[in-house]
Amino acid sequence: MPKQQNNKKWLVDVQPAGRGGKRFRKTFDTKAEGLAYEAWLKTKINETPEWQPAKRDLRKLSSLVDLWYEHHGTGLRAGKNTYSRLRHLCAALGDPFADKFTVNMFASYRRKRMDEGISQNNLNREHAYLRSVFNELARLGYWKGENPLAKIRQFKIQEKELTFLTLDQIDRLLKEMETGRNPDVHIITRICLTTGARWSEAEEMSATQLQNGMIQFSMTKSGKNRAVPIDRELNAELQEIAKKVIREDYSSTHHLLSEMQLDELELNCQLVS
């Protein structure tokens, strides 16, 4: 209802969309003009959705992560691992409401984690994971707002000098591996040194990967296939292991080499460091 002011003007001061909606203030020469303006505002609110106040998104940050995993993460090779990391990240952030999560909240969390000794590289990965959640959900139509992490910069990581083993260190490493509890440790080490493969890639080899004097790696971390030549001696040893595995298990896709405990690998590596 318009109110008459000291200057004889009529003031309209209303929030036609209710509390939280846009406020309108305007003066008129007559009360009738003020009433007509109020009626026009109410009509606009009913006819034009964008005039209405935005509804709060009451989902928690972890709910967005669940949506991301359900509609996108399950199709990624490392989706399950990334999902687990994201859930832990949500808990560390206090699992805020999605529409209240801000770049300042993440910046404060990042500063605290750095003080606890977490590397900038790990924090960059967390940043990238969570930023991609908002980006992917926006593409899928499950997130309408802006990406709260879009404008924060990642830490610039200085590349370290590459390290390598000398020939003497390689000889010592192989000798130490020969005395390990797992008999396959020695040959797994040789495969890694010969091909540059990750430990898990060598450990999970199957007979079908041995072809024409090469080891063919597929389903790698980078997602690219690669074939690496190996010397005749290593190839012959692996062929013998493959024949034995196929005879015993009737499967050329069974792992050639037995798994080893991580503490054993770390112990042997410390001996040559």
LOMI-403955 format. One record per residue: x, y, z of N, C-alpha, C in turn. Coordinates in steps of 0.001 Angstrom, whole numbers, plus 500000, padded with zeros to 6 digits. Each point is the difference from the previous one (the first is absolute). Last residue first. Example, Ala and Ser with C-alpha at 12.3 -4.5 7.8 and 13.67 -1.06 7.14 Angstrom:
2
512850497750507080500820501190500060499230501090500730 500290494280499930499110501190500000500900501200500000 
This chain:
273
569541452707498098499923501463499975501189500609500737 498785495259499487500887500529498948499985501523499963 497387497448503137501334499419500100500967500554498956 495309501080500205500784500746500982501430499466500072 496813497799497300500416501257499397500855500821500954 498079495959501516501058499734499042500514501276499332 496348500295502997501192499582500715501148499792499034 495729500971498255500605501172500632501303499640500707 497444496499498144500570500837498956500710501200500605 497626497237502904501192499302499511500691500830498919 495896501459501799501091500232500947501280499307499555 495907499455497531500642501285499782501181500213500942 498454495091498333499599500987500972500792501289499799 498752496546495938500913500115501128499482501082500941 498107496307495819500028501315500622500957500001501198 500673496810495594499228500085501238500139501378500608 500187498635494607500829500184501184499124500185501226 498191499370495570501197499161499983500706499997501345 494587500648499009501232500737500282501185499047500035 495812498762496947500344500006501420501304500757500188 497896498948495757499757501336500533500292500083501493 500186496046497206501107500868499596499820501409500530 498310494943501793499578501343499601501208500847499663 499722495505502175499252499911498749499505501364499526 502850498581503907498733500710500170499127499979498747 504366497775500377499401499821501324498599500603500113 502616500352495960499832498565500308499225499815501305 501172504391498699498935499477499141499748498520500291 503571502108502235498718500537500464498851499423499195 504387498933498658499671499357501272498635500453500509 501780502045496150499628498608499717499568499276501268 501695504386500425498681499991499360499525498582499724 504363500701501635499010500240501060498594499929499422 503486499740496966499955498788500814498980500136501130 500845503754497320499288498984499213499882498695500783 502549503514501812498571500278500104499169498992499210 504703499736499753499553499702501367498497500210500151 502020501200495892499988498543500170499501499614501393 500602504586499020498872499459499256499885498493500191 503708502241501794498795500290500774498771499422499304 504060499576497677500070499254501256498740500202500833 500639502448495920499661498586499790499963499216501301 498892505292500152501109499183499515499604498515499971 496335503921499154500802499508501120501089499095499449 496205504245498252500873498831499746500765499628501270 495089502438499777501403500282500304500828498740499744 494854502649499040500746498747499874501485500320500150 494800502362501372501383500131499561500648498615499962 494923503128500625500711498734499856501444500271499575 496691503401502950500574499701498687500711498651500024 497931502373503799498950499592499068500515499639498621 502289501288504290499794501079499031498895499676499010 501274496792503221499516501167500734499710501157499055 499625495197497793500998500668500831499390501221500688 498476496165496842499284500458501194500965500667500979 502784497086496916498730500644499696499299500363501304 505113498176497731499259500495501154498730500692499521 503862496193498152498988500978499633499176500367501238 505148497934498729498911499972500975499032501110499621 503611496997496788499584501262500611498962499726501080 501961496809496771501113500617500711499666501334500633 496592497427497706501086500398499101501131500751500705 496122499433503188499844499765498569501203500533499243 497327499520505097501310499664499433499835499653498531 496281500936502832500740501243499796501390499755499429 496848496540501318499629500608498714500765501285499721 500355497567504185500762499383498905499705500656498661 499442503049504354499455498701499597500802499490498805 500751503832504430500156499523498616499322498653499779 500546503048504042498721499488499507500063499518498557 503792501950502336499489498976500910498742499330499452 501996503723497766500833498799499871499432498855500817 497838504138500307499892499535498616500807498723499796 500233502286504148498728499280499848499835499458498585 503776502716500985500086498703500679498726499187499777 501292503417496174499682500127501421500011498607500622 503041500846495646498631499756500454499843500325501474 503930500083496852499482501232500577498579499854500504 503100496597497957498917500610499214499539501354500512 503641497341502023500152499826498555498985500819499207 499922499828504816501219500665499558500153499951498472 496380497685501972499849501438500213501218500767499482 500153495305499953499022500486499016499853501517500108 502678497844503200500653500038498680499057500517498918 498277499299504329500922501130499998500677500137498651 497339496274500695499152501189499881500868501252499930 502122495924500840499660500151498585499061501183499773 501342499003504477501184500257499170499611500247498550 496707498674503200500433501385500188501135500355499047 497766495629500698499751500769498788500477501440500090 500155496685503640500957499663498937499826500821498730 499070501323505252499228499661498812500965499723498852 501767501289504140499098498895500333499198499536498782 504930502236499292498696500348500541499143498770500270 504579500585497979499865499418501341498644500299500636 501396501666495676500127498541499914499770499329501339 500209504771499487498696499441499643500028498469499927 504003502476500732499152500032501187498645499363499721 502970500499496411500518499006500942499147499945501254 499032503279496785499616498671499516500503498901500934 501263504481500937498562499824500165499569498589499592 504457501317499225499761499763501428498517499746500265 501279501174495626500553498684500350499710499669501459 498822504282498548499121498993499391500477498597500354 502687503611501278498797499929500827499015498956499465 503865500900497484500371499327501246498785499853500915 499481502453496032500141498568499699500367499217501262 497297504444500884501226499694499266500054498489499741 495432502972500589500913499045500627501239499833499132 496800504573500448500149498719499302500943499111500799 496800505097499862500992499117500611500041498685499241 498449505498498957499736498576499872501130499198500645 498421504976501550500965499340499134499729498494499988 495855503237500932501255499600500632500916499330498981 495930503902499501500436498643499671501361499718500640 496091503387501788501326499995499385500443498554499747 494888502195500358500947499018500539501317500075499232 495570503292501214500964499706498949501093499112500589 494701500384501601501387500318500308500886499643498805 494918501362499045500744498915500622501422500479500311 495590503288499779501132499429499270500606498831500767 494793502116499725501159499833500869501116499294499238 495550500880498189500948501111499910501219499861500905 496249496765499656500442500302498636501131501026499956 497213497800503662501457499842499940500577500403498645 495231500025501122500670500808501029501515499925499944 496218499643496061500967499109500632500780500806501042 494899501332498714501374500099499514500872498960500709 494792498788499575500790501145500426501374500035499346 496667496450499507499632501201499251500869501208500348 499955494223499938500496501153500741499773501243499156 498825495685498424499724499801501422500515501149500863 500425499063495035498785500685500411499638499840501459 503945498553497200498911499032500061498677500629500443 504024502555499784499762499468498643498805499060499979 501390501622504167499422501099499217499700499529498578 502266497063502843498589500087500382499297501141499269 504649499511499383499280498885499380498515500042500341 502883503267501947499968500132498539499161498917499351 500777499824504682499072501071499644499893500151498484 503125496872501550498660499577500427498972501051499593 504606500866499402499412499211498907498610499485500361 502550502320503262499595500925498929499318499243498861 501921497513503480498756500641500427499500500991498950 504122497716499177498900499033500150498681500712500301 503988502572499860499566499583498662498820499038500075 502017501374504054499367501141499343499429499580498646 502605496898502286498696500158500648499207501137499360 504399499416498548499148498902499534498610500093500615 503264503040501433499596500300498621499083498914499450 501969499315504183498936500992500092499513500418498619 503701497106500305498781499315500439498822500964500072 504189501845499017499588499128498900498707499278500355 502231502635503228499223500813499066499490499159498829 500949497611504774500714500613498882499061500806499105 499606499145505432499523499414498744500638500744498834 500475500981504856501042499288499273499555499339498721 497706503010503264500093498642500544501014499145499243 498936504414498633500636500121501312500171498635500656 497634500244495966501418500271499760500764500100501314 495338499593500180500626498729499600501489500184499707 497402503817500975500105499158501186500716498698499666 498979502919496465501042500581500846500245499125501234 496438498857497161501290499724499356501160500521500833 495571500956501350500290498579500180501390499673499442 498384504295499229500334499834501416500363498552500310 498472500988495677501314500615500201500450499842501454 495648498617498802501012499066499501501403500556500212 496410502724501201499980498804500845501076499024499547 499241503827497414500727500331501231500048498809500952 497470499796495984501425499872499716500819500295501251 495046498179500778500655501121499325501476499719499775 494716497819501374501420499668499840500664501079499158 495283499656501015500767500809500947501503499716499906 496559497665497499499895501405499607500742500931500951 499916495237500817500604500266498696499972501479499645 500332498357505077498952500029498986500623500452498692 503515497691503175499077501147500016498851499826499005 503904497055502335498837499673499169498966501125500007 504584499826501934498826500157500841498703499741499262 504674499494498482499480501359499816498789500269500885 502014495692499877501013500925500513499537501455499894 497283496590498160500009499904501460500987500998500603 499900499600495326498751500608500490499962500008501523 503525497711497925500172501447499878498760500734500513 499911495310499702500848500421501119500206501517499982 497678498164496394499193499868501215500795500420501234 502224499860495861499069501116500066499133499937501250 502981496442499052500750501211500350499060501192500174 498141495977498445500399499864501398500753501244500470 498882499748495457498793500183500812500334499925501492 503376498980496897499733501437500032498788500311500859 501022495484499255501028500616500841499773501507500136 497203497602497094499740499590501379501002500640500953 500513500729495288498826500643500572499766499666501455 503461499044496329500342500257501406498824500630500741 499354498831495498500851498901500477500323500162501478 495398501994498033501431500303499970500803498839500563 495106500408499836500558499674498689501484500279499883 497314501002503888500004498544499827500590499585498663 499313504674501201501188499357500581500067498505499790 496138502740498560501236500186499229501170499176500526 495430500112501843499748500334498598501264500177499166 500026498803504764498925499204499402499891500228498496 503031502587502621500451498617499879498954499150499278 498932504510500945501095499919499024500428498554499790 496873500855503374499399500153498669501058499868498910 501484500040504453499271498757499714499373500038498612 502035503899501556501020498993499688499343498660499674 497258503446501503500462500288498640501047498982499564 498523499791504394498922499576499115500362500254498539 502845501525503487500147498557499783498907499454499078 499829504517501417501078499807499033500178498524499676 495139501393501575501345500115500563501034499749498894 494869502062499327500850498811499919501349500283500654 496205503111499303500244499439501328500808498701499965 498994504697497120500390498621499707500423499367501320 496426504256499165501273499502500513500230498562499573 497103503602497107499846499063501112501372499480500421 498818504904497738500527498662499735499843499115501242 496596504118498845501297499716500650500440498566499736 496974502648496393499838499345501287501360499703500618 499368501816495644499782501025501011499885499395501384 500387497348496048501295500568500380499872501137501006 496098497744498078500733499214501006501299500645500457 495356502177498095501412499949499608500811499287501067 495222500770500394500165499672498582501450499749499618 498584501289504478499281498769499649500279499552498578 501810504088501612500566498911500788499359498676499608 498276503989498131501314499645499445500613498808500719 496007501859501669499757499289498740501314499535499388 500210502715503799499510498668500353499730499157498763 501222504542499402501123499209500511499573498574500329 496680503126498748500819499611498838501177499136500432 497256501887503327499275498935499291500808499500498807 501699503703502391500060498776500817499335498829499286 499624504237498016501370499484499886500173498706500796 495943502347500327500109499388498669501385499381499802 499200502482503922499278498730500031500090499273498661 501862504316500283500762499058500815499343498634500056 497777503539497862501148499586499190500840498972500760 496423501970502281499493499105498946501139499485499126 500791503330503303499876498666500585499556498992498950 502759504364498433498699499641500571500023498586500538 503944502028498229499281501210500367498669499680500673 504367496736500371499005500426499013499285501243500506 504825496523500812499025500999500455499097500442498851 503128495308501504499717501024498990498930500946500533 503042495054500875499652501267500649499812501055498907 500670494189500854499699501102499080499563501227500804 502880494886500543499234501083500616499836501151499005 500789494295499590500473501343499674499076501046500606 500192495275502501499825500450498631500491501426499804 499861497707504232501102499475499196499896500415498549 495527499880502659501299500186500642501106499324499189 495814501196497053500164499522501364501404500231500521 498117501394495729500306498568499967500177499431501399 499118504717499234498863499206499520500250498502499955 501712504285502728500708498816499505498924499032499509 500112505793500892499470498639500122501014498959499526 498544505451500572501187499282500489499572498558500283 498213505113497872499767498547499925501308499311500392 497809505239500889501128499067499868499505498551499957 498149505350498902499598498674500502501127499001499694 499804505740500959500154498911499040499587498681500663 500273504319502248498717499713499375500074498931498905 503503501442503146499945500849498810498744499759499167 500984497463503903499853501391500415499886500950498813 498386494971499122501183500597500598499732501467500366 496825495273499282500208501400499657501178500565500779 499102494823498244499972500847501192500314501437499590 497982494978497593500805501236499958499827500825501276 499543494564499714499148501185500000500897501247500000 
